[in-house]
Amino acid sequence: MSVCETCGNDYHRPITVVMDGVDHVFDSFECAIHALAAHCVQCGCRIIGHGIEGADGACYCCAHCARAGGEDGARDNVAMA
């Protein structure tokens, strides 16, 4: 059994995530996200999808936050009529 590095649960079916060459052990994707997902520099939420990386390397969760952070060219993906 392996101990989750986020919550400490000793779980019989852990998941291992390799990030930057380092193995991390978790009991759930929720714990992995809590430990490893980037934060939006504008609103602070966890970036679960691709997000948007600004010109200065800052990460944003969406185009709205990117624009609020000074990335004027950021646009949401909208369906064409």
PDB file with one MODEL, atoms N, CA, C and O in Angstrom:
MODEL        1
ATOM      1  N   MET A   1       0.849  -1.172   0.000  1.00  0.00           N
ATOM      2  CA  MET A   1       0.000   0.000   0.000  1.00  0.00           C
ATOM      3  C   MET A   1       0.897   1.237   0.000  1.00  0.00           C
ATOM      4  O   MET A   1       2.045   1.207   0.444  1.00  0.00           O
ATOM      5  N   SER A   2       0.325   2.326  -0.517  1.00  0.00           N
ATOM      6  CA  SER A   2       1.072   3.569  -0.615  1.00  0.00           C
ATOM      7  C   SER A   2       0.307   4.702   0.038  1.00  0.00           C
ATOM      8  O   SER A   2      -0.923   4.742   0.006  1.00  0.00           O
ATOM      9  N   VAL A   3       1.045   5.616   0.627  1.00  0.00           N
ATOM     10  CA  VAL A   3       0.446   6.745   1.329  1.00  0.00           C
ATOM     11  C   VAL A   3       0.343   7.938   0.367  1.00  0.00           C
ATOM     12  O   VAL A   3       1.322   8.313  -0.278  1.00  0.00           O
ATOM     13  N   CYS A   4      -0.855   8.524   0.283  1.00  0.00           N
ATOM     14  CA  CYS A   4      -1.095   9.697  -0.555  1.00  0.00           C
ATOM     15  C   CYS A   4      -0.334  10.882   0.016  1.00  0.00           C
ATOM     16  O   CYS A   4      -0.428  11.175   1.208  1.00  0.00           O
ATOM     17  N   GLU A   5       0.420  11.561  -0.839  1.00  0.00           N
ATOM     18  CA  GLU A   5       1.219  12.682  -0.342  1.00  0.00           C
ATOM     19  C   GLU A   5       0.400  13.931  -0.051  1.00  0.00           C
ATOM     20  O   GLU A   5       0.916  14.875   0.547  1.00  0.00           O
ATOM     21  N   THR A   6      -0.876  13.957  -0.466  1.00  0.00           N
ATOM     22  CA  THR A   6      -1.729  15.106  -0.153  1.00  0.00           C
ATOM     23  C   THR A   6      -2.513  14.890   1.138  1.00  0.00           C
ATOM     24  O   THR A   6      -2.469  15.728   2.038  1.00  0.00           O
ATOM     25  N   CYS A   7      -3.228  13.772   1.230  1.00  0.00           N
ATOM     26  CA  CYS A   7      -4.123  13.574   2.378  1.00  0.00           C
ATOM     27  C   CYS A   7      -3.613  12.564   3.401  1.00  0.00           C
ATOM     28  O   CYS A   7      -4.137  12.485   4.513  1.00  0.00           O
ATOM     29  N   GLY A   8      -2.585  11.786   3.026  1.00  0.00           N
ATOM     30  CA  GLY A   8      -2.033  10.817   3.968  1.00  0.00           C
ATOM     31  C   GLY A   8      -2.747   9.490   4.017  1.00  0.00           C
ATOM     32  O   GLY A   8      -2.389   8.627   4.818  1.00  0.00           O
ATOM     33  N   ASN A   9      -3.769   9.304   3.163  1.00  0.00           N
ATOM     34  CA  ASN A   9      -4.506   8.045   3.147  1.00  0.00           C
ATOM     35  C   ASN A   9      -3.595   6.917   2.666  1.00  0.00           C
ATOM     36  O   ASN A   9      -2.895   7.062   1.664  1.00  0.00           O
ATOM     37  N   ASP A  10      -3.608   5.803   3.380  1.00  0.00           N
ATOM     38  CA  ASP A  10      -2.853   4.615   2.992  1.00  0.00           C
ATOM     39  C   ASP A  10      -3.782   3.768   2.126  1.00  0.00           C
ATOM     40  O   ASP A  10      -4.654   3.064   2.634  1.00  0.00           O
ATOM     41  N   TYR A  11      -3.581   3.849   0.816  1.00  0.00           N
ATOM     42  CA  TYR A  11      -4.548   3.298  -0.138  1.00  0.00           C
ATOM     43  C   TYR A  11      -3.963   2.131  -0.908  1.00  0.00           C
ATOM     44  O   TYR A  11      -2.787   2.146  -1.273  1.00  0.00           O
ATOM     45  N   HIS A  12      -4.783   1.116  -1.155  1.00  0.00           N
ATOM     46  CA  HIS A  12      -4.308  -0.092  -1.830  1.00  0.00           C
ATOM     47  C   HIS A  12      -4.249   0.034  -3.358  1.00  0.00           C
ATOM     48  O   HIS A  12      -3.659  -0.825  -4.014  1.00  0.00           O
ATOM     49  N   ARG A  13      -4.843   1.084  -3.940  1.00  0.00           N
ATOM     50  CA  ARG A  13      -4.804   1.294  -5.386  1.00  0.00           C
ATOM     51  C   ARG A  13      -4.414   2.737  -5.709  1.00  0.00           C
ATOM     52  O   ARG A  13      -5.216   3.481  -6.272  1.00  0.00           O
ATOM     53  N   PRO A  14      -3.204   3.134  -5.362  1.00  0.00           N
ATOM     54  CA  PRO A  14      -2.792   4.520  -5.589  1.00  0.00           C
ATOM     55  C   PRO A  14      -2.515   4.797  -7.065  1.00  0.00           C
ATOM     56  O   PRO A  14      -2.374   3.879  -7.873  1.00  0.00           O
ATOM     57  N   ILE A  15      -2.443   6.086  -7.394  1.00  0.00           N
ATOM     58  CA  ILE A  15      -2.004   6.487  -8.729  1.00  0.00           C
ATOM     59  C   ILE A  15      -0.667   7.197  -8.567  1.00  0.00           C
ATOM     60  O   ILE A  15      -0.416   7.870  -7.567  1.00  0.00           O
ATOM     61  N   THR A  16       0.173   7.032  -9.560  1.00  0.00           N
ATOM     62  CA  THR A  16       1.467   7.704  -9.561  1.00  0.00           C
ATOM     63  C   THR A  16       1.487   8.678 -10.719  1.00  0.00           C
ATOM     64  O   THR A  16       1.167   8.317 -11.852  1.00  0.00           O
ATOM     65  N   VAL A  17       1.859   9.895 -10.437  1.00  0.00           N
ATOM     66  CA  VAL A  17       1.986  10.930 -11.454  1.00  0.00           C
ATOM     67  C   VAL A  17       3.453  11.345 -11.494  1.00  0.00           C
ATOM     68  O   VAL A  17       4.036  11.678 -10.462  1.00  0.00           O
ATOM     69  N   VAL A  18       4.051  11.326 -12.691  1.00  0.00           N
ATOM     70  CA  VAL A  18       5.431  11.765 -12.848  1.00  0.00           C
ATOM     71  C   VAL A  18       5.399  13.183 -13.404  1.00  0.00           C
ATOM     72  O   VAL A  18       4.852  13.430 -14.479  1.00  0.00           O
ATOM     73  N   MET A  19       5.990  14.106 -12.657  1.00  0.00           N
ATOM     74  CA  MET A  19       6.027  15.509 -13.074  1.00  0.00           C
ATOM     75  C   MET A  19       7.457  16.013 -12.933  1.00  0.00           C
ATOM     76  O   MET A  19       8.040  15.962 -11.851  1.00  0.00           O
ATOM     77  N   ASP A  20       8.011  16.497 -14.031  1.00  0.00           N
ATOM     78  CA  ASP A  20       9.390  16.969 -14.039  1.00  0.00           C
ATOM     79  C   ASP A  20      10.357  15.909 -13.522  1.00  0.00           C
ATOM     80  O   ASP A  20      11.326  16.219 -12.829  1.00  0.00           O
ATOM     81  N   GLY A  21      10.076  14.648 -13.870  1.00  0.00           N
ATOM     82  CA  GLY A  21      10.959  13.548 -13.494  1.00  0.00           C
ATOM     83  C   GLY A  21      10.816  13.056 -12.067  1.00  0.00           C
ATOM     84  O   GLY A  21      11.577  12.192 -11.634  1.00  0.00           O
ATOM     85  N   VAL A  22       9.858  13.588 -11.332  1.00  0.00           N
ATOM     86  CA  VAL A  22       9.656  13.200  -9.932  1.00  0.00           C
ATOM     87  C   VAL A  22       8.341  12.432  -9.811  1.00  0.00           C
ATOM     88  O   VAL A  22       7.303  12.895 -10.284  1.00  0.00           O
ATOM     89  N   ASP A  23       8.385  11.256  -9.175  1.00  0.00           N
ATOM     90  CA  ASP A  23       7.179  10.458  -8.940  1.00  0.00           C
ATOM     91  C   ASP A  23       6.403  11.016  -7.748  1.00  0.00           C
ATOM     92  O   ASP A  23       6.974  11.307  -6.697  1.00  0.00           O
ATOM     93  N   HIS A  24       5.089  11.158  -7.934  1.00  0.00           N
ATOM     94  CA  HIS A  24       4.191  11.595  -6.874  1.00  0.00           C
ATOM     95  C   HIS A  24       3.101  10.545  -6.730  1.00  0.00           C
ATOM     96  O   HIS A  24       2.573  10.068  -7.734  1.00  0.00           O
ATOM     97  N   VAL A  25       2.753  10.174  -5.499  1.00  0.00           N
ATOM     98  CA  VAL A  25       1.763   9.130  -5.242  1.00  0.00           C
ATOM     99  C   VAL A  25       0.535   9.749  -4.588  1.00  0.00           C
ATOM    100  O   VAL A  25       0.635  10.503  -3.620  1.00  0.00           O
ATOM    101  N   PHE A  26      -0.646   9.407  -5.151  1.00  0.00           N
ATOM    102  CA  PHE A  26      -1.918   9.942  -4.648  1.00  0.00           C
ATOM    103  C   PHE A  26      -2.957   8.838  -4.583  1.00  0.00           C
ATOM    104  O   PHE A  26      -2.837   7.810  -5.248  1.00  0.00           O
ATOM    105  N   ASP A  27      -3.978   9.068  -3.770  1.00  0.00           N
ATOM    106  CA  ASP A  27      -5.078   8.099  -3.708  1.00  0.00           C
ATOM    107  C   ASP A  27      -6.218   8.481  -4.641  1.00  0.00           C
ATOM    108  O   ASP A  27      -7.147   7.694  -4.820  1.00  0.00           O
ATOM    109  N   SER A  28      -6.172   9.678  -5.245  1.00  0.00           N
ATOM    110  CA  SER A  28      -7.242  10.112  -6.147  1.00  0.00           C
ATOM    111  C   SER A  28      -6.736  11.225  -7.056  1.00  0.00           C
ATOM    112  O   SER A  28      -5.725  11.867  -6.773  1.00  0.00           O
ATOM    113  N   PHE A  29      -7.458  11.439  -8.150  1.00  0.00           N
ATOM    114  CA  PHE A  29      -7.128  12.558  -9.023  1.00  0.00           C
ATOM    115  C   PHE A  29      -7.344  13.883  -8.297  1.00  0.00           C
ATOM    116  O   PHE A  29      -6.624  14.851  -8.541  1.00  0.00           O
ATOM    117  N   GLU A  30      -8.323  13.926  -7.414  1.00  0.00           N
ATOM    118  CA  GLU A  30      -8.578  15.146  -6.644  1.00  0.00           C
ATOM    119  C   GLU A  30      -7.338  15.563  -5.852  1.00  0.00           C
ATOM    120  O   GLU A  30      -6.972  16.738  -5.845  1.00  0.00           O
ATOM    121  N   CYS A  31      -6.701  14.613  -5.194  1.00  0.00           N
ATOM    122  CA  CYS A  31      -5.492  14.925  -4.427  1.00  0.00           C
ATOM    123  C   CYS A  31      -4.346  15.324  -5.353  1.00  0.00           C
ATOM    124  O   CYS A  31      -3.564  16.215  -5.021  1.00  0.00           O
ATOM    125  N   ALA A  32      -4.240  14.673  -6.513  1.00  0.00           N
ATOM    126  CA  ALA A  32      -3.191  15.013  -7.474  1.00  0.00           C
ATOM    127  C   ALA A  32      -3.378  16.443  -7.978  1.00  0.00           C
ATOM    128  O   ALA A  32      -2.415  17.203  -8.072  1.00  0.00           O
ATOM    129  N   ILE A  33      -4.609  16.802  -8.299  1.00  0.00           N
ATOM    130  CA  ILE A  33      -4.902  18.156  -8.766  1.00  0.00           C
ATOM    131  C   ILE A  33      -4.568  19.175  -7.684  1.00  0.00           C
ATOM    132  O   ILE A  33      -3.950  20.203  -7.961  1.00  0.00           O
ATOM    133  N   HIS A  34      -4.976  18.889  -6.459  1.00  0.00           N
ATOM    134  CA  HIS A  34      -4.709  19.802  -5.350  1.00  0.00           C
ATOM    135  C   HIS A  34      -3.209  20.054  -5.195  1.00  0.00           C
ATOM    136  O   HIS A  34      -2.790  21.178  -4.918  1.00  0.00           O
ATOM    137  N   ALA A  35      -2.409  19.015  -5.372  1.00  0.00           N
ATOM    138  CA  ALA A  35      -0.972  19.133  -5.153  1.00  0.00           C
ATOM    139  C   ALA A  35      -0.214  19.690  -6.348  1.00  0.00           C
ATOM    140  O   ALA A  35       0.763  20.417  -6.168  1.00  0.00           O
ATOM    141  N   LEU A  36      -0.646  19.360  -7.575  1.00  0.00           N
ATOM    142  CA  LEU A  36       0.193  19.628  -8.736  1.00  0.00           C
ATOM    143  C   LEU A  36      -0.326  20.654  -9.735  1.00  0.00           C
ATOM    144  O   LEU A  36       0.461  21.212 -10.499  1.00  0.00           O
ATOM    145  N   ALA A  37      -1.624  20.914  -9.749  1.00  0.00           N
ATOM    146  CA  ALA A  37      -2.170  21.823 -10.762  1.00  0.00           C
ATOM    147  C   ALA A  37      -1.731  23.267 -10.500  1.00  0.00           C
ATOM    148  O   ALA A  37      -1.648  23.720  -9.359  1.00  0.00           O
ATOM    149  N   ALA A  38      -1.456  23.961 -11.589  1.00  0.00           N
ATOM    150  CA  ALA A  38      -1.080  25.373 -11.485  1.00  0.00           C
ATOM    151  C   ALA A  38      -2.276  26.202 -10.998  1.00  0.00           C
ATOM    152  O   ALA A  38      -3.425  25.773 -11.104  1.00  0.00           O
ATOM    153  N   HIS A  39      -1.992  27.380 -10.470  1.00  0.00           N
ATOM    154  CA  HIS A  39      -3.022  28.326 -10.043  1.00  0.00           C
ATOM    155  C   HIS A  39      -3.105  29.467 -11.052  1.00  0.00           C
ATOM    156  O   HIS A  39      -2.086  29.899 -11.589  1.00  0.00           O
ATOM    157  N   CYS A  40      -4.308  29.949 -11.307  1.00  0.00           N
ATOM    158  CA  CYS A  40      -4.499  31.145 -12.118  1.00  0.00           C
ATOM    159  C   CYS A  40      -3.963  32.334 -11.319  1.00  0.00           C
ATOM    160  O   CYS A  40      -4.330  32.523 -10.160  1.00  0.00           O
ATOM    161  N   VAL A  41      -3.087  33.139 -11.947  1.00  0.00           N
ATOM    162  CA  VAL A  41      -2.519  34.277 -11.221  1.00  0.00           C
ATOM    163  C   VAL A  41      -3.539  35.390 -11.000  1.00  0.00           C
ATOM    164  O   VAL A  41      -3.315  36.279 -10.178  1.00  0.00           O
ATOM    165  N   GLN A  42      -4.653  35.349 -11.724  1.00  0.00           N
ATOM    166  CA  GLN A  42      -5.664  36.393 -11.586  1.00  0.00           C
ATOM    167  C   GLN A  42      -6.697  36.053 -10.507  1.00  0.00           C
ATOM    168  O   GLN A  42      -6.948  36.862  -9.614  1.00  0.00           O
ATOM    169  N   CYS A  43      -7.296  34.860 -10.587  1.00  0.00           N
ATOM    170  CA  CYS A  43      -8.378  34.520  -9.649  1.00  0.00           C
ATOM    171  C   CYS A  43      -7.989  33.465  -8.621  1.00  0.00           C
ATOM    172  O   CYS A  43      -8.687  33.281  -7.624  1.00  0.00           O
ATOM    173  N   GLY A  44      -6.875  32.770  -8.858  1.00  0.00           N
ATOM    174  CA  GLY A  44      -6.392  31.803  -7.878  1.00  0.00           C
ATOM    175  C   GLY A  44      -6.921  30.395  -8.013  1.00  0.00           C
ATOM    176  O   GLY A  44      -6.499  29.512  -7.265  1.00  0.00           O
ATOM    177  N   CYS A  45      -7.843  30.150  -8.954  1.00  0.00           N
ATOM    178  CA  CYS A  45      -8.386  28.799  -9.073  1.00  0.00           C
ATOM    179  C   CYS A  45      -7.349  27.845  -9.678  1.00  0.00           C
ATOM    180  O   CYS A  45      -6.384  28.279 -10.308  1.00  0.00           O
ATOM    181  N   ARG A  46      -7.562  26.564  -9.480  1.00  0.00           N
ATOM    182  CA  ARG A  46      -6.686  25.547 -10.062  1.00  0.00           C
ATOM    183  C   ARG A  46      -6.951  25.470 -11.562  1.00  0.00           C
ATOM    184  O   ARG A  46      -8.103  25.510 -11.995  1.00  0.00           O
ATOM    185  N   ILE A  47      -5.900  25.361 -12.344  1.00  0.00           N
ATOM    186  CA  ILE A  47      -6.044  25.239 -13.789  1.00  0.00           C
ATOM    187  C   ILE A  47      -6.033  23.757 -14.130  1.00  0.00           C
ATOM    188  O   ILE A  47      -4.991  23.102 -14.083  1.00  0.00           O
ATOM    189  N   ILE A  48      -7.201  23.240 -14.471  1.00  0.00           N
ATOM    190  CA  ILE A  48      -7.356  21.813 -14.728  1.00  0.00           C
ATOM    191  C   ILE A  48      -7.160  21.500 -16.212  1.00  0.00           C
ATOM    192  O   ILE A  48      -6.630  20.444 -16.556  1.00  0.00           O
ATOM    193  N   GLY A  49      -7.578  22.400 -17.083  1.00  0.00           N
ATOM    194  CA  GLY A  49      -7.418  22.206 -18.526  1.00  0.00           C
ATOM    195  C   GLY A  49      -6.125  22.836 -19.010  1.00  0.00           C
ATOM    196  O   GLY A  49      -5.150  22.928 -18.264  1.00  0.00           O
ATOM    197  N   HIS A  50      -6.122  23.265 -20.254  1.00  0.00           N
ATOM    198  CA  HIS A  50      -4.928  23.846 -20.847  1.00  0.00           C
ATOM    199  C   HIS A  50      -4.596  25.216 -20.276  1.00  0.00           C
ATOM    200  O   HIS A  50      -3.422  25.543 -20.104  1.00  0.00           O
ATOM    201  N   GLY A  51      -5.597  26.012 -19.983  1.00  0.00           N
ATOM    202  CA  GLY A  51      -5.352  27.358 -19.492  1.00  0.00           C
ATOM    203  C   GLY A  51      -4.709  28.217 -20.562  1.00  0.00           C
ATOM    204  O   GLY A  51      -4.643  27.822 -21.726  1.00  0.00           O
ATOM    205  N   ILE A  52      -4.238  29.382 -20.176  1.00  0.00           N
ATOM    206  CA  ILE A  52      -3.588  30.321 -21.091  1.00  0.00           C
ATOM    207  C   ILE A  52      -2.301  30.789 -20.434  1.00  0.00           C
ATOM    208  O   ILE A  52      -2.301  31.219 -19.280  1.00  0.00           O
ATOM    209  N   GLU A  53      -1.202  30.702 -21.178  1.00  0.00           N
ATOM    210  CA  GLU A  53       0.066  31.210 -20.670  1.00  0.00           C
ATOM    211  C   GLU A  53       0.321  32.575 -21.276  1.00  0.00           C
ATOM    212  O   GLU A  53       0.333  32.730 -22.497  1.00  0.00           O
ATOM    213  N   GLY A  54       0.524  33.557 -20.424  1.00  0.00           N
ATOM    214  CA  GLY A  54       0.768  34.920 -20.881  1.00  0.00           C
ATOM    215  C   GLY A  54       2.178  35.092 -21.411  1.00  0.00           C
ATOM    216  O   GLY A  54       3.020  34.203 -21.282  1.00  0.00           O
ATOM    217  N   ALA A  55       2.424  36.253 -22.010  1.00  0.00           N
ATOM    218  CA  ALA A  55       3.727  36.552 -22.601  1.00  0.00           C
ATOM    219  C   ALA A  55       4.846  36.491 -21.567  1.00  0.00           C
ATOM    220  O   ALA A  55       5.985  36.162 -21.899  1.00  0.00           O
ATOM    221  N   ASP A  56       4.522  36.809 -20.312  1.00  0.00           N
ATOM    222  CA  ASP A  56       5.540  36.797 -19.259  1.00  0.00           C
ATOM    223  C   ASP A  56       5.627  35.455 -18.541  1.00  0.00           C
ATOM    224  O   ASP A  56       6.345  35.326 -17.550  1.00  0.00           O
ATOM    225  N   GLY A  57       4.887  34.440 -19.042  1.00  0.00           N
ATOM    226  CA  GLY A  57       4.912  33.115 -18.437  1.00  0.00           C
ATOM    227  C   GLY A  57       3.850  32.904 -17.373  1.00  0.00           C
ATOM    228  O   GLY A  57       3.734  31.802 -16.837  1.00  0.00           O
ATOM    229  N   ALA A  58       3.067  33.936 -17.051  1.00  0.00           N
ATOM    230  CA  ALA A  58       1.995  33.789 -16.068  1.00  0.00           C
ATOM    231  C   ALA A  58       0.916  32.866 -16.625  1.00  0.00           C
ATOM    232  O   ALA A  58       0.652  32.880 -17.827  1.00  0.00           O
ATOM    233  N   CYS A  59       0.291  32.066 -15.764  1.00  0.00           N
ATOM    234  CA  CYS A  59      -0.760  31.143 -16.181  1.00  0.00           C
ATOM    235  C   CYS A  59      -2.128  31.664 -15.752  1.00  0.00           C
ATOM    236  O   CYS A  59      -2.311  32.137 -14.630  1.00  0.00           O
ATOM    237  N   TYR A  60      -3.075  31.563 -16.668  1.00  0.00           N
ATOM    238  CA  TYR A  60      -4.456  31.991 -16.427  1.00  0.00           C
ATOM    239  C   TYR A  60      -5.396  30.839 -16.719  1.00  0.00           C
ATOM    240  O   TYR A  60      -5.093  29.982 -17.550  1.00  0.00           O
ATOM    241  N   CYS A  61      -6.536  30.812 -16.040  1.00  0.00           N
ATOM    242  CA  CYS A  61      -7.501  29.735 -16.250  1.00  0.00           C
ATOM    243  C   CYS A  61      -8.352  29.954 -17.493  1.00  0.00           C
ATOM    244  O   CYS A  61      -8.851  28.991 -18.076  1.00  0.00           O
ATOM    245  N   CYS A  62      -8.525  31.211 -17.909  1.00  0.00           N
ATOM    246  CA  CYS A  62      -9.405  31.511 -19.038  1.00  0.00           C
ATOM    247  C   CYS A  62      -9.023  32.849 -19.666  1.00  0.00           C
ATOM    248  O   CYS A  62      -8.204  33.593 -19.127  1.00  0.00           O
ATOM    249  N   ALA A  63      -9.629  33.138 -20.812  1.00  0.00           N
ATOM    250  CA  ALA A  63      -9.335  34.386 -21.518  1.00  0.00           C
ATOM    251  C   ALA A  63      -9.751  35.606 -20.697  1.00  0.00           C
ATOM    252  O   ALA A  63      -9.072  36.633 -20.732  1.00  0.00           O
ATOM    253  N   HIS A  64     -10.850  35.506 -19.964  1.00  0.00           N
ATOM    254  CA  HIS A  64     -11.311  36.619 -19.135  1.00  0.00           C
ATOM    255  C   HIS A  64     -10.237  37.011 -18.122  1.00  0.00           C
ATOM    256  O   HIS A  64      -9.919  38.192 -17.979  1.00  0.00           O
ATOM    257  N   CYS A  65      -9.682  36.031 -17.425  1.00  0.00           N
ATOM    258  CA  CYS A  65      -8.633  36.324 -16.441  1.00  0.00           C
ATOM    259  C   CYS A  65      -7.364  36.812 -17.122  1.00  0.00           C
ATOM    260  O   CYS A  65      -6.671  37.682 -16.594  1.00  0.00           O
ATOM    261  N   ALA A  66      -7.053  36.258 -18.290  1.00  0.00           N
ATOM    262  CA  ALA A  66      -5.861  36.700 -19.017  1.00  0.00           C
ATOM    263  C   ALA A  66      -5.990  38.170 -19.412  1.00  0.00           C
ATOM    264  O   ALA A  66      -5.038  38.938 -19.275  1.00  0.00           O
ATOM    265  N   ARG A  67      -7.171  38.561 -19.905  1.00  0.00           N
ATOM    266  CA  ARG A  67      -7.387  39.977 -20.258  1.00  0.00           C
ATOM    267  C   ARG A  67      -7.285  40.867 -19.021  1.00  0.00           C
ATOM    268  O   ARG A  67      -6.699  41.948 -19.077  1.00  0.00           O
ATOM    269  N   ALA A  68      -7.851  40.415 -17.918  1.00  0.00           N
ATOM    270  CA  ALA A  68      -7.782  41.190 -16.673  1.00  0.00           C
ATOM    271  C   ALA A  68      -6.336  41.314 -16.195  1.00  0.00           C
ATOM    272  O   ALA A  68      -5.985  42.269 -15.502  1.00  0.00           O
ATOM    273  N   GLY A  69      -5.504  40.348 -16.568  1.00  0.00           N
ATOM    274  CA  GLY A  69      -4.104  40.380 -16.200  1.00  0.00           C
ATOM    275  C   GLY A  69      -3.215  41.098 -17.209  1.00  0.00           C
ATOM    276  O   GLY A  69      -1.990  41.093 -17.083  1.00  0.00           O
ATOM    277  N   GLY A  70      -3.846  41.721 -18.223  1.00  0.00           N
ATOM    278  CA  GLY A  70      -3.081  42.518 -19.170  1.00  0.00           C
ATOM    279  C   GLY A  70      -2.799  41.869 -20.508  1.00  0.00           C
ATOM    280  O   GLY A  70      -2.118  42.460 -21.347  1.00  0.00           O
ATOM    281  N   GLU A  71      -3.307  40.668 -20.727  1.00  0.00           N
ATOM    282  CA  GLU A  71      -3.122  39.978 -22.007  1.00  0.00           C
ATOM    283  C   GLU A  71      -4.280  40.367 -22.926  1.00  0.00           C
ATOM    284  O   GLU A  71      -5.251  39.622 -23.054  1.00  0.00           O
ATOM    285  N   ASP A  72      -4.178  41.522 -23.556  1.00  0.00           N
ATOM    286  CA  ASP A  72      -5.281  42.089 -24.344  1.00  0.00           C
ATOM    287  C   ASP A  72      -5.747  41.219 -25.491  1.00  0.00           C
ATOM    288  O   ASP A  72      -6.915  41.295 -25.872  1.00  0.00           O
ATOM    289  N   GLY A  73      -4.874  40.393 -26.060  1.00  0.00           N
ATOM    290  CA  GLY A  73      -5.234  39.584 -27.216  1.00  0.00           C
ATOM    291  C   GLY A  73      -5.932  38.280 -26.878  1.00  0.00           C
ATOM    292  O   GLY A  73      -6.323  37.545 -27.785  1.00  0.00           O
ATOM    293  N   ALA A  74      -6.097  37.973 -25.612  1.00  0.00           N
ATOM    294  CA  ALA A  74      -6.718  36.692 -25.215  1.00  0.00           C
ATOM    295  C   ALA A  74      -8.195  36.696 -25.586  1.00  0.00           C
ATOM    296  O   ALA A  74      -8.911  37.655 -25.296  1.00  0.00           O
ATOM    297  N   ARG A  75      -8.640  35.643 -26.214  1.00  0.00           N
ATOM    298  CA  ARG A  75     -10.046  35.513 -26.615  1.00  0.00           C
ATOM    299  C   ARG A  75     -10.562  34.124 -26.255  1.00  0.00           C
ATOM    300  O   ARG A  75      -9.839  33.132 -26.338  1.00  0.00           O
ATOM    301  N   ASP A  76     -11.829  34.080 -25.852  1.00  0.00           N
ATOM    302  CA  ASP A  76     -12.467  32.791 -25.590  1.00  0.00           C
ATOM    303  C   ASP A  76     -12.747  32.091 -26.911  1.00  0.00           C
ATOM    304  O   ASP A  76     -12.887  32.742 -27.946  1.00  0.00           O
ATOM    305  N   ASN A  77     -12.827  30.784 -26.877  1.00  0.00           N
ATOM    306  CA  ASN A  77     -13.192  29.992 -28.039  1.00  0.00           C
ATOM    307  C   ASN A  77     -14.712  30.001 -28.139  1.00  0.00           C
ATOM    308  O   ASN A  77     -15.396  29.339 -27.358  1.00  0.00           O
ATOM    309  N   VAL A  78     -15.238  30.753 -29.104  1.00  0.00           N
ATOM    310  CA  VAL A  78     -16.695  30.868 -29.240  1.00  0.00           C
ATOM    311  C   VAL A  78     -17.131  30.234 -30.547  1.00  0.00           C
ATOM    312  O   VAL A  78     -16.412  30.282 -31.545  1.00  0.00           O
ATOM    313  N   ALA A  79     -18.304  29.645 -30.533  1.00  0.00           N
ATOM    314  CA  ALA A  79     -18.845  29.003 -31.732  1.00  0.00           C
ATOM    315  C   ALA A  79     -19.229  30.060 -32.768  1.00  0.00           C
ATOM    316  O   ALA A  79     -19.749  31.121 -32.423  1.00  0.00           O
ATOM    317  N   MET A  80     -18.975  29.769 -33.990  1.00  0.00           N
ATOM    318  CA  MET A  80     -19.346  30.666 -35.082  1.00  0.00           C
ATOM    319  C   MET A  80     -20.791  30.378 -35.484  1.00  0.00           C
ATOM    320  O   MET A  80     -21.194  29.216 -35.543  1.00  0.00           O
ATOM    321  N   ALA A  81     -21.563  31.408 -35.758  1.00  0.00           N
ATOM    322  CA  ALA A  81     -22.982  31.233 -36.125  1.00  0.00           C
ATOM    323  C   ALA A  81     -23.098  30.794 -37.559  1.00  0.00           C
ATOM    324  O   ALA A  81     -24.206  30.594 -38.056  1.00  0.00           O
TER     325      ALA A  81
ENDMDL
END
